[in-house]
Amino acid sequence: MAIADKLAGELFAEGSPADLVERYARKLPLSVICELLGLPLADRPKFMTWANTVSRITGSLVSFWHMMRAYQGEIACWRGPQRGGAVRSRHDQPATGKAFRES
């Protein structure tokens, strides 16, 4: 409770407007982790910066992974045995092989 109370006190002391997520919701779990790890007070801002950087990178990688999986699914739809598994043009209709136009 002491960590949460301290962060809330700092948040209210600085007045509004306040970014509750940035200045409280993100700091609280990292502050608890710092406390559990026994990090010196002077090192905690550095640790929090590192943790936030890793979080942003991880989020970007997860987003990239989902986009690549969707792209691979699209490509798989255009592969066919009559082309030896080669990627088809988006203008080839998979069932008949006839060209079509997207509207």
N, C-alpha and C positions, 0 to 999 in steps of 0.2 A: 504493500500500500504506500510505503514511503516514496518509492520511485514515481508512482502514478500521481501522488499528491504534489510532489516537487515539480513534475512536468506541467501539471494543471496550473500550479501557482505561477510558473514562468509564463505560461500561455495567457493567463488572465492579467498578469502584470504588464505585459506588452500591449494590451488593449486590442481593439478591433480595427480593421478586420483581421481575422486570424485564420490561417489555413490549418484546420483541425487535423487533417490527414498528415500533412507534412510535419507539423510541429508537435503532434501528440501520438497519433496512431502508428506512425512509422518509428518514432523514437522510443516508445514504450517497450516493445519487445526487444529492440536492440539494447536498450539500457539494462533490461533484465539479463540478457545474455552476457553483457559486459560484467555485470555484478556477479553472475554465476561463475564466469571465467576468472574473476578476481583481477580484472585489468585495472591498472592505475588510472585515476581520474584524468590525468593529463593525456593518456593514450586513447581514451574513449572516442573523442571526435574523429581521430584517424581511423579507428576500427569501424565506426559508423559510415564514414565516407567509403571505405573499401566495401563494406556490406551492401551499401546502396548501389555502388558501381556493379558489383557482381549480380545484383538483382536485376538491374537494367539490362545487362548483357544476357543473362539467362532468359529474361522475357523476350528479348529480340531473337534469340536462338530458337525458342519455342515457337514463336510466330513464324520464323523462317521455315522451320520444320513442317508446320501445318501447311504453309503455302506450297512447299515442295511436294508433299504427299498429295495435295489436291492436283497439282500439275502432273504428277506421275499417273494419277487416276485418269486424267484427261487423255494423256498420251496412250495409256493402255487401251482406251476405247477405240483408238484409231489404228491399233496394230491388228494385223490379220494374217492368217496362214497363207493366203494367196500372194502375199508380198514377203513371205519368209520372215514375218515378224517385224518388218521395217515399218517405220512411222509413216502413216498415210497423211496426205494433205487434208486439211480441214474441208476441202471442196469435194472430197471423195465421200460418197455415201457408203457406209460399211456394208449394208445388206446387198446392194446391187452393183456397187462400183461406179454408178453413174454420178456425174457431177451435179451439185445442187448449189444454190445460192442461199446464204443466210440472210434473213430479213432483219 
